[in-house]
Amino acid sequence: MIRPLITALTVLFATSLVAAGVGHAQTFKVEKFDIKGEGGTDYVTAEAGTGRVFVSRATHMMVIDGATGKVLGDIPNTPGVHGACIVPKVGHGFTTNGGDETVTMFDLKTLVVLKQIKVGPGLDGIMYDEPDDKIILTNHSRPIGTLTAIDPKTGDIVATVELEDTAPEGAAADVKGHIFVNNESKNTMQVIDVKTW
């Protein structure tokens, strides 16, 4: 008698946990917008809290209202643009421009270009490492891939690190001073210490 009662209570408890999770399921509305504009696309970046979406378009970066699809602005002269990175606390955004080996630093409010930062070949991935307050670039440069760190306030390059692969893709940061780089060709994950680079 005890065993069936324990089994029944276990099933009831498990069912109540599942039911509690189901009641809080998130729903999403999907809409499709034709934003027009010239050029293909690569990375898309959503700006938290504003609903703006930054869409790379080969030679320029379009800024769209995510809720309506309305074009809010455009950042010109970003040849071979791959992606954008947003740093609200300093009011700056950044794009990686593979065509002229630069990063464009722009004002988040006005979208006015503040600085063109010469980085070097292979610009691709870009992310904001918030715990260490650095913009991190992963570059498909030759003969070896590189990681570049930029100060988001000044736009100054603070470090360049040689990686073990020519095809670094994404990067991620922990809150302990490490950057993890996905090396696509070698199937490895490389860990960079931001104190020593």
Backbone torsions as a table, in degrees:
resi	resn	phi	psi	omega
1	MET	NA	-37.6	-180.0
2	ILE	-66.4	-44.0	-177.3
3	ARG	-60.2	-49.6	177.5
4	PRO	-60.2	-34.6	179.6
5	LEU	-67.0	-42.4	177.8
6	ILE	-64.0	-42.7	178.8
7	THR	-61.6	-45.1	-179.4
8	ALA	-63.1	-42.2	178.4
9	LEU	-65.2	-38.7	177.9
10	THR	-62.3	-46.0	179.1
11	VAL	-63.5	-42.9	178.9
12	LEU	-61.4	-43.5	178.9
13	PHE	-63.3	-46.5	179.5
14	ALA	-62.5	-40.7	179.9
15	THR	-65.1	-39.8	-179.9
16	SER	-67.2	-33.6	176.4
17	LEU	-65.7	-43.7	179.6
18	VAL	-65.4	-44.2	-179.1
19	ALA	-62.0	-37.9	179.0
20	ALA	-63.5	-39.2	179.0
21	GLY	-68.3	-36.7	-178.5
22	VAL	-66.8	-37.5	-179.3
23	GLY	-63.6	-19.8	-177.2
24	HIS	-109.6	19.2	-178.9
25	ALA	-63.9	138.3	-179.4
26	GLN	-85.3	142.0	176.1
27	THR	-113.3	151.7	-178.3
28	PHE	-130.7	145.9	174.8
29	LYS	-107.9	127.9	-179.1
30	VAL	-110.5	128.8	175.8
31	GLU	-131.9	155.5	179.6
32	LYS	-117.9	130.9	-179.7
33	PHE	-123.9	140.6	173.0
34	ASP	-95.0	103.6	-175.4
35	ILE	-89.7	-2.4	179.5
36	LYS	56.5	-152.8	178.9
37	GLY	88.5	156.4	-178.0
38	GLU	-90.0	149.1	171.8
39	GLY	95.4	152.6	176.9
40	GLY	-74.0	-174.7	-179.0
41	THR	-127.7	159.0	174.1
42	ASP	-131.6	-110.4	179.9
43	TYR	-74.9	150.3	172.8
44	VAL	-122.0	133.6	-178.1
45	THR	-125.1	126.2	176.5
46	ALA	-96.1	136.3	179.1
47	GLU	-94.2	114.0	-178.1
48	ALA	-59.1	137.2	175.2
49	GLY	85.3	-14.6	-178.4
50	THR	-115.8	-23.0	-176.5
51	GLY	80.3	1.6	178.5
52	ARG	-78.1	144.9	178.4
53	VAL	-124.4	129.0	179.6
54	PHE	-99.4	120.0	-174.6
55	VAL	-118.2	117.7	179.2
56	SER	-73.5	137.7	-176.7
57	ARG	-132.7	44.7	174.6
58	ALA	73.6	-52.0	-178.8
59	THR	-123.7	-2.5	-178.9
60	HIS	-155.2	165.6	179.8
61	MET	-117.5	115.4	178.7
62	MET	-85.3	144.2	176.2
63	VAL	-116.4	121.2	-171.1
64	ILE	-120.1	146.3	168.6
65	ASP	-80.0	114.6	-175.0
66	GLY	-61.9	-28.1	-177.3
67	ALA	-78.7	-29.5	-174.4
68	THR	-118.5	-17.9	-175.5
69	GLY	81.7	2.7	-179.5
70	LYS	-70.4	136.8	176.5
71	VAL	-76.6	120.9	-178.2
72	LEU	-96.3	-23.7	-178.1
73	GLY	178.4	-179.4	-176.4
74	ASP	-151.7	136.5	175.9
75	ILE	-105.8	110.4	-174.5
76	PRO	-83.0	173.4	170.7
77	ASN	56.5	54.1	174.5
78	THR	-124.4	68.2	-173.6
79	PRO	-62.5	131.0	-179.8
80	GLY	67.2	31.7	-175.6
81	VAL	-64.5	136.2	177.9
82	HIS	-105.0	-52.7	-175.3
83	GLY	-153.8	175.4	179.0
84	ALA	-126.9	155.2	178.0
85	CYS	-135.6	135.7	-174.1
86	ILE	-114.8	131.5	176.9
87	VAL	-127.8	84.9	-175.0
88	PRO	-59.2	-34.0	-174.3
89	LYS	-65.7	-22.5	174.7
90	VAL	-111.3	-0.8	177.1
91	GLY	72.2	25.8	-178.4
92	HIS	-121.5	149.1	170.7
93	GLY	-124.4	162.2	-175.9
94	PHE	-141.0	145.6	173.3
95	THR	-126.6	148.7	174.3
96	THR	-99.4	120.8	-175.6
97	ASN	-112.8	96.0	-177.6
98	GLY	-66.1	-27.0	-176.0
99	GLY	-66.1	-37.0	179.4
100	ASP	-120.8	13.1	174.1
101	GLU	61.8	36.2	-179.4
102	THR	-123.8	164.3	168.1
103	VAL	-115.6	130.0	176.2
104	THR	-93.2	125.7	173.5
105	MET	-102.0	127.3	-177.3
106	PHE	-132.6	159.9	178.9
107	ASP	-80.0	128.3	-176.8
108	LEU	-66.6	-32.4	-178.3
109	LYS	-76.1	-48.8	-172.9
110	THR	-97.1	-16.7	-174.6
111	LEU	66.8	13.5	177.9
112	VAL	-73.9	136.4	178.3
113	VAL	-70.3	128.5	-179.7
114	LEU	-99.8	-31.4	-173.0
115	LYS	-164.4	142.4	169.3
116	GLN	-107.3	119.2	-175.4
117	ILE	-104.2	116.7	179.1
118	LYS	-76.7	120.2	-176.2
119	VAL	-111.3	-52.2	-176.8
120	GLY	135.3	-176.6	-172.4
121	PRO	-72.0	156.3	170.0
122	GLY	84.1	14.1	-178.3
123	LEU	-55.9	132.9	180.0
124	ASP	-147.3	-90.7	-174.5
125	GLY	-71.9	150.2	178.8
126	ILE	-146.9	139.5	177.4
127	MET	-152.2	158.9	174.0
128	TYR	-102.7	120.1	175.4
129	ASP	-90.1	91.8	-174.5
130	GLU	-64.6	-43.9	-179.3
131	PRO	-58.4	-33.8	-178.2
132	ASP	-103.2	-0.7	177.9
133	ASP	53.7	56.2	178.5
134	LYS	-138.8	144.7	167.5
135	ILE	-84.8	130.0	-178.2
136	ILE	-115.2	126.3	177.5
137	LEU	-111.5	138.7	171.6
138	THR	-113.1	123.4	-168.8
139	ASN	-118.4	131.3	177.7
140	HIS	-84.5	52.6	-176.6
141	SER	-82.6	162.9	178.7
142	ARG	-122.8	144.6	10.0
143	PRO	-82.6	-3.6	179.9
144	ILE	-143.2	145.1	177.9
145	GLY	-68.3	157.2	-179.6
146	THR	-133.9	159.3	169.4
147	LEU	-117.1	133.2	178.7
148	THR	-120.7	135.7	177.2
149	ALA	-111.8	133.2	-178.4
150	ILE	-123.7	140.5	174.4
151	ASP	-75.0	120.2	-175.5
152	PRO	-69.5	-18.5	179.9
153	LYS	-82.4	-45.0	-174.6
154	THR	-99.4	-22.8	-174.0
155	GLY	81.3	7.8	179.5
156	ASP	-78.9	141.3	173.1
157	ILE	-76.1	124.9	-178.2
158	VAL	-105.6	-16.9	178.5
159	ALA	-164.5	147.9	169.8
160	THR	-132.6	128.0	-174.9
161	VAL	-121.1	131.7	173.4
162	GLU	-78.6	135.1	179.3
163	LEU	-102.8	176.4	-177.4
164	GLU	-92.1	5.5	-174.4
165	ASP	-143.1	152.8	176.9
166	THR	-86.6	-5.6	-176.0
167	ALA	-126.9	61.1	174.7
168	PRO	-71.8	134.0	-179.8
169	GLU	-103.4	-109.3	-176.9
170	GLY	-79.0	166.1	174.8
171	ALA	-137.7	153.3	177.8
172	ALA	-143.7	153.0	-178.7
173	ALA	-119.2	148.4	169.7
174	ASP	-102.3	-173.8	179.4
175	VAL	-98.6	19.5	-176.8
176	LYS	-119.1	18.2	176.0
177	GLY	83.2	29.2	178.6
178	HIS	-125.6	144.0	171.6
179	ILE	-113.3	130.2	178.7
180	PHE	-105.6	122.6	-176.8
181	VAL	-114.4	128.7	177.7
182	ASN	-85.8	110.5	178.2
183	ASN	-93.3	102.6	-169.9
184	GLU	-63.9	-46.4	-175.4
185	SER	-69.3	-35.3	-176.8
186	LYS	-94.8	-3.7	-179.6
187	ASN	55.8	45.5	-179.4
188	THR	-127.8	162.7	172.4
189	MET	-118.1	118.7	-178.6
190	GLN	-101.7	139.0	-177.7
191	VAL	-111.6	124.9	-179.3
192	ILE	-110.1	131.4	175.4
193	ASP	-87.6	118.8	-175.0
194	VAL	-73.4	-13.5	176.5
195	LYS	-77.0	-36.9	-176.7
196	THR	-108.7	-16.0	-175.3
197	TRP	53.1	NA	NA
